[in-house]
Amino acid sequence: MITTRWIDVPERDGARACTLAVHLCGQGPLAVLLHGYPLDHRMWLDLMHGPLAHRRTLAAIDLRGHGRSPGSGDPVHTMDLLADDTAAVIKTLSNAGAGVAALSMGGYVAFALWARHPHLVRSLVLANTRAIADSPEARAGRDAAIATVLTKGRTAIADAMLPRLLPPDADPLLAARVRTMVEDTPAETIVADLRGLQQRPDRGALLPTITVPTLVVAGTADPIAPLAESGAMARAIPGAHFLALPGTAHLAPMERPAEFAAAVGPLWA
């Protein structure tokens, strides 16, 4: 059974206070699950109802402004801000740190968490994410997305993103689940996320410093986090394992939850 706990994060360093909804199930040491943009904890539901809950207490966080976590009004969701929020959750729930499984934007948050709070990280699962910063073209694309959500609304963002998040032959019900999450995300949260994504630093130099057990997961049909780039990222992390899921796009944990869980299982043995 999944339960929800509300965790208050105090104001700090100019960032506003917030309350985070953290959805919990399972047993054993803590593992936090960090969703991508512009999604929420629901992207992890298949995993939370699967075998990983027999190995870990799974804590799927709704990052500020996403899912059931109310927005704080911060104009920019920097990765450092979201990492500090995650650190507050880990410290509230565990005295021994946590495993971290993260997708896409969640991966950028995980990199910031390792940079700022490495003592809280026991292992890393980096799915469909990148270590590089946005190129000028990518930053311009973020600006275009901001203009889209402000002028045409969240449905237009969902229309633009779904073909990049999922393969053309994706299960229509899966596509509907993803669309629901995107369209449920407030416009102000989408804008704050996009600004934070634009500002994130290159993490290439950070990769060789990662000393915890790490799994990198990629989709062979992912247009956002290319397969070759994911493989290079895995090779740059000492001892990291690499899994490429054939035919999957940008949401490997949703597209192939059983295979994803089977790959994560040994890391969390």
Residue pairs with C-beta under 8 A, 6 or more apart in sequence:
1 25
2 23
2 24
2 25
2 45
2 48
3 23
3 24
3 25
4 21
4 22
4 23
4 24
4 68
5 21
5 22
5 24
5 93
6 19
6 20
6 21
6 22
7 19
7 20
7 22
7 88
7 89
7 92
7 93
8 17
8 18
8 19
9 17
9 18
9 19
9 20
9 64
9 84
9 85
9 88
9 89
10 17
11 17
12 84
15 72
15 74
15 81
15 84
16 72
16 73
16 74
17 72
18 64
18 69
18 70
18 71
18 72
18 85
19 69
19 70
20 61
20 62
20 63
20 64
20 69
20 85
20 88
20 89
21 41
21 61
21 62
21 67
21 68
21 69
22 59
22 60
22 61
22 62
22 89
22 93
23 41
23 48
23 59
23 60
23 61
23 62
24 57
24 58
24 59
24 60
25 48
25 49
25 53
25 57
25 58
26 48
26 52
26 53
26 54
26 55
26 56
26 57
26 58
27 53
27 54
27 56
27 57
28 54
28 55
28 56
28 57
29 56
29 57
29 94
29 96
29 98
29 99
29 122
29 268
30 56
30 57
30 59
30 90
30 93
30 94
30 96
30 97
30 98
30 99
31 52
31 56
31 57
31 58
31 59
31 98
31 99
31 100
31 101
31 268
32 59
32 60
32 61
32 86
32 89
32 90
32 98
32 99
32 100
32 101
33 41
33 44
33 47
33 48
33 58
33 59
33 60
33 61
33 101
33 102
33 106
34 61
34 63
34 86
34 100
34 101
34 102
34 103
34 105
34 106
34 107
34 109
34 110
35 41
35 43
35 44
35 60
35 61
35 62
35 63
35 66
35 67
35 103
35 105
35 106
36 43
36 103
36 104
36 105
36 106
36 128
36 250
36 251
37 104
37 105
37 190
37 193
37 194
37 197
38 66
38 157
38 161
38 181
38 182
38 185
38 189
38 190
38 193
39 66
39 178
39 181
39 182
39 185
40 62
40 63
40 66
40 67
40 68
40 181
40 184
40 185
41 60
41 61
41 62
41 66
41 67
41 68
42 67
42 177
42 180
42 181
43 103
43 178
43 181
43 251
43 253
43 254
44 58
44 60
44 253
46 253
46 254
46 257
47 58
47 253
47 257
47 260
47 261
48 58
48 60
50 257
50 258
50 261
51 261
51 265
52 58
52 261
52 264
52 265
52 268
55 265
55 268
55 269
56 99
56 268
57 93
59 89
59 93
59 98
61 69
61 85
61 86
61 89
62 68
62 69
63 69
63 77
63 82
63 85
63 106
63 109
64 70
64 71
64 72
64 74
64 77
64 81
64 82
64 85
64 189
65 71
65 72
65 77
65 185
65 186
65 188
65 189
65 192
65 193
66 185
66 189
67 181
67 184
71 186
71 188
71 189
71 192
73 188
74 81
74 192
75 191
75 192
75 195
76 192
76 195
76 196
76 199
77 189
77 192
77 193
77 195
77 196
78 196
78 199
78 200
79 105
79 108
79 109
79 111
79 112
79 196
79 200
80 112
80 116
81 196
82 109
82 112
82 196
83 109
83 110
83 112
83 113
83 115
83 116
83 117
84 116
84 117
86 100
86 109
86 113
87 113
87 116
87 117
87 120
90 97
90 98
90 117
90 120
91 120
96 122
97 119
97 120
97 121
97 122
98 120
98 121
98 122
99 121
99 122
99 123
99 124
99 125
99 267
99 268
100 110
100 113
100 121
100 122
100 123
100 124
100 125
101 124
101 125
101 127
101 253
101 264
102 109
102 110
102 124
102 125
102 126
102 127
102 129
103 127
103 128
103 129
103 251
103 252
103 253
104 127
104 128
104 129
104 224
104 225
104 250
105 129
105 193
105 197
106 129
107 126
107 127
107 128
107 129
107 130
108 129
108 130
108 197
108 200
108 203
110 121
110 124
110 126
110 129
111 131
111 203
111 206
112 200
113 120
113 121
114 121
114 124
114 206
114 209
114 210
115 203
115 206
121 212
122 212
123 212
123 213
123 214
123 267
123 268
124 210
124 212
124 213
124 214
124 215
125 214
125 215
125 217
125 264
125 267
126 214
126 215
126 216
126 217
126 233
127 216
127 217
127 218
127 252
127 253
127 260
128 217
128 218
128 219
128 222
128 224
128 225
128 230
128 250
128 251
128 252
129 225
129 230
130 224
130 225
130 229
130 230
130 233
131 202
131 203
131 204
131 206
131 207
131 233
131 236
132 202
132 203
132 204
132 229
133 200
133 201
133 202
134 142
134 197
134 198
134 200
138 198
139 198
142 194
142 195
142 197
142 198
143 198
145 157
145 160
145 190
145 194
146 190
146 191
146 194
146 195
148 156
148 157
148 160
149 156
149 157
149 187
149 190
149 191
150 187
150 191
153 187
154 182
154 183
154 185
154 187
154 190
155 183
157 182
157 190
158 178
158 179
158 182
158 183
161 182
162 175
162 178
162 179
162 182
164 223
164 224
164 249
164 250
165 178
165 224
165 249
165 250
165 251
166 174
166 175
166 178
166 249
166 250
166 251
166 255
167 221
167 247
167 248
167 249
167 255
170 249
170 255
174 254
174 255
177 254
178 251
178 254
204 236
207 233
207 236
207 237
208 236
208 237
208 238
210 237
210 238
210 240
211 238
213 239
213 267
214 234
214 237
214 239
214 240
214 241
215 240
215 241
215 242
215 243
215 263
215 264
215 267
216 230
216 231
216 233
216 234
216 237
216 240
216 241
216 242
216 243
217 230
217 243
217 244
217 245
217 252
217 253
217 260
217 263
218 225
218 227
218 230
218 231
218 242
218 243
218 244
218 245
218 252
219 225
219 227
219 244
219 245
219 247
219 248
219 249
219 250
219 251
219 252
219 255
220 227
220 244
220 245
220 246
220 247
220 248
221 247
221 248
221 249
222 230
222 248
222 249
222 250
222 252
223 249
223 250
224 250
225 250
227 244
230 242
230 244
231 242
231 244
234 240
234 241
234 242
235 242
241 263
241 267
243 263
245 252
245 255
245 256
245 259
245 260
248 255
248 256
249 255
252 260
253 260
